[in-house]
Structure formats: C-alpha cells, structure tokens
Amino acid sequence: MSQKVIKYIGRTTDFRGNSLWEIVGNLPDWGVGRMVIRNMFQRYPEPCYMRILKVQAIDEQPNEVRKVRVTVEKTWRGITQPKPVEIYSTSYKADYELVPLSEEHKFLTNNKKAASVVLPTKLDLPPLLREYVRDETGEMNPQMAVHFKKTHNKNARLAQAGEQPTLQMSMDVGKPAPISAKLYDGLL
C-alpha cells in the first residue's frame, strides 16, 4: 500500500501558538496579571509582551471565530505604552503564547529599547509632479512638507531646526544595479 500524500491548499500562515480565547479560558481568574506574547513580534531584539489587566467574554456569533476583549498593558519594542490597550480584532489569531512564570524575568530584565527615528521635514516631489511644479512656479527644486501624526506607539519624530535626519527618503528611481545600468543610459 502506498503512502498517503497530504497536499495543503489555500493561504499559509506564519502564526504559531493559540488564540487569546484559548489561553485566557484555561487560566484561573482569566489570566489577569499574567504575561502573554505575540509570536509575530518576537522577531525584534527589544522585548515585546503584554500583561493582562482585564478580560471580557463576547457572545459567540454563529459562523464566526471566537473572539475575546482583553485589556492589556503593552510593552512594544522595550517601551511600555502609557495607557492600557484593548485587544479585540486580533484576539482570534492563533499567534499568542502564555509566558511561564519562571520565564517572565527574561522579558522584564531585557533593557533594550528601539532607537528613535528622526524624519526629514521636507521631501522631494515625485519626478513627474516635480517637472509640472517646476514649469508652473519656476522653482528649480520644489519640495513638499512632511506631515507626521505623532501617536504613543510611534518612536519617530520630525527633525528640529538644524538637526540631521536619521532616515533619508527620496522619490527618484535610485541608482540602478551595475548589470542593468546600460538600460538607463541617457535617462539619469
């Protein structure tokens, strides 16, 4: 008799773990005070974890995945958020893992923090728009101002006067690879 071959069809996922409902449903007091991690965020060298503050069960809807509303104190890339965060829309994903009490110290003693990013205050326009604005205004190098919405979970800010940005952005085609450079002769 031949070996049975299983062929999977459809989207694959990188998720590894259980849904939040499966985790908190098996813990005393719904896991309040315990630490959970999202495996997708463990790719960063800085610690990413959540401490459960409050759990609220949601009525089960037919033909839908089971979700739960969990309020957590979130630490993202070494920076603890100032306000509690509510997890609901992603609680069904099978990517959460309960951190054993004996291993919580590994996350708490990791003092790495994500470096702050300084953004430029002005950017070049896209090539076609730059040519149009140049024809209309006569300005040789027109630029647009950068608008940045500051939120509690973004570790970036606009450069102050006289400060050098740490992130350089450009709208040009860039420098072509040496192999394809001949295709760009006369264009750049």
C-alpha positions as CSV (number, residue, x, y, z in Angstrom):
1,M,0.0,0.0,0.0
2,S,1.4,3.4,-0.9
3,Q,2.0,6.3,1.4
4,K,-0.9,8.8,1.6
5,V,0.1,12.2,0.4
6,I,-1.4,15.3,2.1
7,K,-1.5,18.4,0.0
8,Y,-2.5,21.7,1.6
9,I,-4.5,24.2,-0.4
10,G,-5.0,27.8,0.4
11,R,-3.2,30.5,2.3
12,T,-0.4,29.6,4.6
13,T,0.3,31.5,7.9
14,D,3.3,32.2,10.0
15,F,1.3,32.1,13.2
16,R,2.5,29.8,15.9
17,G,0.5,29.4,19.1
18,N,-3.1,29.7,20.4
19,S,-5.8,32.2,20.2
20,L,-6.2,34.6,23.1
21,W,-9.6,33.0,24.0
22,E,-8.0,29.5,24.3
23,I,-5.3,30.9,26.6
24,V,-7.4,33.0,29.0
25,G,-10.2,30.5,29.1
26,N,-7.9,27.9,30.6
27,L,-6.4,30.2,33.3
28,P,-7.7,30.9,36.8
29,D,-9.2,34.4,37.1
30,W,-9.0,34.6,33.3
31,G,-5.2,35.1,33.5
32,V,-5.4,38.6,35.0
33,G,-1.8,39.6,35.9
34,R,-0.2,37.0,33.6
35,M,2.1,37.8,30.7
36,V,1.4,36.8,27.1
37,I,3.4,37.4,23.9
38,R,2.5,37.5,20.3
39,N,5.0,35.3,18.4
40,M,4.9,37.5,15.3
41,F,6.6,40.3,17.4
42,Q,9.4,38.1,18.7
43,R,11.5,39.0,15.6
44,Y,12.6,42.2,17.3
45,P,15.6,42.2,19.6
46,E,13.7,44.5,22.0
47,P,11.1,42.8,24.4
48,C,7.5,42.8,23.2
49,Y,5.0,41.5,25.7
50,M,1.5,42.2,27.2
51,R,0.4,42.0,30.8
52,I,-3.3,41.1,31.1
53,L,-5.3,43.6,33.1
54,K,-9.0,42.7,32.3
55,V,-10.8,40.1,30.3
56,Q,-14.4,40.4,28.9
57,A,-16.0,37.5,27.1
58,I,-18.0,38.3,23.9
59,D,-21.2,36.4,22.9
60,E,-20.4,33.8,20.4
61,Q,-21.6,34.6,16.9
62,P,-22.6,31.7,14.6
63,N,-20.2,31.0,11.7
64,E,-17.6,33.3,13.2
65,V,-14.3,32.7,15.1
66,R,-14.4,33.1,18.8
67,K,-13.0,36.5,20.0
68,V,-12.4,37.9,23.4
69,R,-11.9,41.5,24.6
70,V,-8.7,41.8,26.6
71,T,-7.3,45.0,28.1
72,V,-3.5,44.8,28.5
73,E,-0.5,46.8,29.5
74,K,1.5,46.6,26.3
75,T,5.3,46.8,26.0
76,W,6.3,47.2,22.4
77,R,10.0,47.1,21.5
78,G,11.1,47.9,25.0
79,I,8.7,50.9,25.5
80,T,5.7,50.4,27.8
81,Q,2.7,52.2,26.4
82,P,1.3,55.0,28.8
83,K,-2.3,53.8,28.5
84,P,-3.8,50.3,28.6
85,V,-4.5,48.8,25.1
86,E,-7.6,46.8,24.2
87,I,-7.2,43.7,22.0
88,Y,-10.3,42.5,20.3
89,S,-9.9,42.4,16.5
90,T,-6.8,40.3,16.6
91,S,-7.7,38.1,19.5
92,Y,-8.8,35.2,17.2
93,K,-5.4,34.8,15.6
94,A,-3.6,31.7,16.8
95,D,-0.3,33.5,17.4
96,Y,-0.4,34.2,21.2
97,E,1.6,32.3,23.8
98,L,1.4,32.4,27.6
99,V,4.8,33.1,29.2
100,P,5.5,30.7,32.1
101,L,6.0,32.5,35.4
102,S,9.6,31.1,35.6
103,E,10.5,32.9,32.3
104,E,8.9,36.3,32.8
105,H,12.2,37.6,34.2
106,K,13.7,37.2,30.7
107,F,11.4,39.8,29.3
108,L,11.5,42.1,32.4
109,T,15.3,42.2,32.6
110,N,15.8,42.9,28.9
111,N,16.6,46.7,28.8
112,K,16.9,47.1,25.1
113,K,14.8,49.9,23.6
114,A,14.1,50.7,19.9
115,A,16.1,53.7,18.7
116,S,14.2,56.8,17.9
117,V,13.9,57.7,14.2
118,V,14.3,61.4,13.1
119,L,12.4,62.1,9.9
120,P,13.2,64.9,7.5
121,T,10.8,67.9,7.4
122,K,10.8,68.2,3.6
123,L,10.8,65.6,0.7
124,D,11.4,65.8,-3.0
125,L,8.4,65.6,-5.2
126,P,7.8,62.5,-7.4
127,P,9.6,63.0,-10.8
128,L,6.5,63.8,-12.9
129,L,5.0,66.2,-10.3
130,R,8.3,67.8,-9.8
131,E,8.5,68.7,-13.5
132,Y,5.0,70.0,-13.5
133,V,5.6,72.2,-10.4
134,R,8.9,73.4,-11.8
135,D,7.1,74.5,-15.0
136,E,4.3,76.2,-13.1
137,T,6.4,78.0,-10.4
138,G,9.9,78.3,-11.9
139,E,11.4,76.9,-8.7
140,M,14.3,74.6,-9.6
141,N,14.0,72.1,-6.7
142,P,10.4,72.1,-5.4
143,Q,9.8,70.1,-2.2
144,M,6.8,69.2,-0.1
145,A,6.5,69.4,3.6
146,V,6.3,66.2,5.6
147,H,3.2,65.8,7.8
148,F,3.6,63.3,10.6
149,K,1.0,62.3,13.1
150,K,2.6,61.6,16.5
151,T,1.0,58.8,18.4
152,H,2.0,56.9,21.6
153,N,3.3,53.8,19.7
154,K,5.4,55.6,17.1
155,N,9.0,56.0,18.0
156,A,9.7,58.7,15.3
157,R,9.6,62.4,15.2
158,L,10.3,65.3,12.7
159,A,13.8,66.8,12.7
160,Q,14.2,70.1,14.7
161,A,15.8,73.1,13.1
162,G,19.5,72.4,12.3
163,E,19.1,68.7,13.2
164,Q,20.2,66.0,10.8
165,P,17.5,63.3,10.0
166,T,18.5,59.7,10.7
167,L,16.2,58.4,7.9
168,Q,16.8,59.5,4.3
169,M,13.9,59.2,1.8
170,S,13.9,60.0,-1.9
171,M,11.4,59.9,-4.7
172,D,13.9,59.2,-7.5
173,V,14.5,55.9,-9.3
174,G,17.7,55.4,-7.3
175,K,21.0,54.0,-8.6
176,P,20.4,51.1,-10.9
177,A,22.3,47.8,-10.4
178,P,25.5,47.6,-12.5
179,I,24.0,44.8,-14.7
180,S,21.1,47.0,-15.8
181,A,22.9,50.3,-15.8
182,K,23.1,50.3,-19.6
183,L,19.3,50.4,-19.8
184,Y,19.3,53.7,-18.0
185,D,21.9,55.4,-20.2
186,G,20.8,58.9,-21.1
187,L,17.9,58.9,-18.6
188,L,19.6,59.7,-15.3
